[in-house]
Amino acid sequence: MEAKFMNRIAYSALITFDILTRDNIKLILDEEIVSDSEPFIVFVAHLIPGSIRLPVKQYDDSPNDMLRLLGTAQVPSEAITALSNRVLNSVSKCMKIIGSAAHSASSSGPSAGIEEETRPPGQSLEDFYYGRIARAYSQDKRFVIYDLWVEACEALSRQNNETKAPQVPPALYDLTLEALMAMKLPDQAIKVWNQMVESGTKPTIKTWTAMINGCGRAKDFEGLEQMWARMLSSGVQPDVHAWSARISGIMRSRKFTYGLEALDEMGKIWVDAYKRLKSPSKRKKSQAEPDPAMLPAKPSTVILNGTITAIAQSQGQNQQYLARILAWARSFGIAPDVFTYNSLIAMSLSTGNGEEAMKLLQQMDKANIQPDAATFAIILNSIFRSETTANMSPKEQNEKVMGVLRNLEAHGLTATPHIYSTLVDGLLRRHGNEAAARAVLDYMVAKKVDIPPHIFTVLMAHYFAHYEFEAIEQLWKQIKVSGVVVDTIFYDRMIERYAAVGDIPKMLAFLKRMSNEGLTPGWPALQQVVVKLAEAGEWKKFEEIVNDVEQGVGIAQNGMKASEDNVISNFWKAVAWKRAEKPKPGNPELSFMQARHGI
């Protein structure tokens, strides 16, 4: 095979690896695709750290260079630069994936490659590591959870000054076990379980529930049922939360018939126990009803809502199971609450059945159940995602939105800042309907509603994206006149947007105003400031900003934000990069060419 074709295979592998390992990729690709790609991801992760050369730099002797090929394919230069930076900085990402310290010269130990975090003053080690593992779990970072666990154990051992097993709180065991089972890492979960038992910590109903819940999230039906059987054989009796984890986990696994059978099983166990304890031979004469403490877990709204939520989250047409679930609930006197209705409405709207959603709203009204803010948030999200709304004229969209707000008022509800933000966000980002978004803003002013800064941030982003600089000026004047207090995020975005369009005076004006108001710019915003100043040759101002950050004066007088180490590191890398491009005294023209073309 010719070298150029071999190179192109390598390029394709790198780009595919980059796509599959981006944050929130599961929101874009089907979960099954991501899961099936894991062997490929791990394979490439082993190759990158040991590679002699990654094909993402301009090599004069290579007409087949990756960046040149992307440029020839008319890929935007910003996208090429971003890809290049991600690939060149991907070694730490690979370390997280393979959980190895073999290629790391700067760190050692089982958690090499994991992003460092500093424990806030006053926070316990237990809470610190609980938070780190919980974040890794919520972000689906399956390759770092066990390493974080090992790091936590080592830190707790040092704290306790022990050589034996560390004193790990039960809640940390439960979280780690659930996360590992959910990430389909049973071998590592077994190690944690064995350590827990060896340390003398007995598994509780919460521990078993965590394991069962993890199996459910992994859609591992067989593993879930095995865990349930082991729990029962250990003598631990399930509470309502364990039952909910089991039934909802079965539903998540799309074993709907088995899920319905589990509902019936729970109900039968409770009914049989109730009848047995109510019999004259078992009941005291003074006692009309059996003692609830003597009964197994009783079916409740916890079970109903957990089951319906799991059904709603599973893909496909599954409404045929709802009637039986609701009938089961009625047989135990369980009435749907607002959470139940919200799940049912979301399910109807997700399948395009708006008529059914309206019927559910009417049923809520008849049952004297008031819709809450979540109800309307669900409806709004559906409105902005529907093709019907997309095909409406801007005027019709405006009328529909105002109708939702009036409907809120009719039900005695006050729209929350989140609802208003959802309205503005949907109108601008999904439909580009600036007039309707402004109408929402005017409605808030008329109702004397405090406008959340997020709405101004979204509006400004829309105006910048469409280069509507006059509208930007008008909105900024409105903000100043109204006395609305904007936040750090708003200022950061204004600084970044003006930097992007090359308006240095306004960029610096917002930076100064931010400091005057006692706010501190974020590291990414400051990074764009120094880069833009360097590109414009404003070296005096460049050094002034850098000095402020180093000394904690000027724009940094209020203290810099606590951020992840890699974010702060990126700022200082940008400073070093731009300083290297600074023209040298004596031959400014040559220095400019060297900086410009890398010669």
Protein Blocks (a to p, Z undefined) as FASTA:
>chain_A
ZZklmmmmmmmmmmmmmmmmgghklmmmcfklmmmmmmmmmmmmmmmmmpmbdcfbccfk
lmkbfklmmmmnopafklmmmmmmmmmmmmmmmmmmnopaklpmkbgcjkgoiacdddde
hiafklmmmmmmmmmmmnopaklmmmmmmmmmmmmmmmnopabdcdddfklmmmmmmmmm
mnopaklmmmmmmmmmmnopacdfklmmmmmmmmmmnopaklmmmmmmmmmmnopacdfk
lmmmmmmmmmmnopaklmmmmmmmmmmmmmmmmmmmmpmklpcfklmbdcfklpccdddf
klmmmmmmmmmmpgcjfklmmmmmmmmmmmnopacdfklmmmmmmmmmmnopaklmmmmm
mmmmmnopacdfklmmmmmmmmmmpmklmmpcfklmmmmmmmmmmmmmmnopacdfklmm
mmmmmmmmmnopaklmmmmmmmmmmnopacdfklmmmmmmmmmmnopaklmmmmmmmmmm
nopacdfklmmmmmmmmmmnopaklmmmmmmmmmmnopacdfklmmmmmmmmmmnopaml
mmmmmmmmmnopajlmnopadddfklmmmmmmmmmmmmmmpccehilmlmmmmmmnoZZ
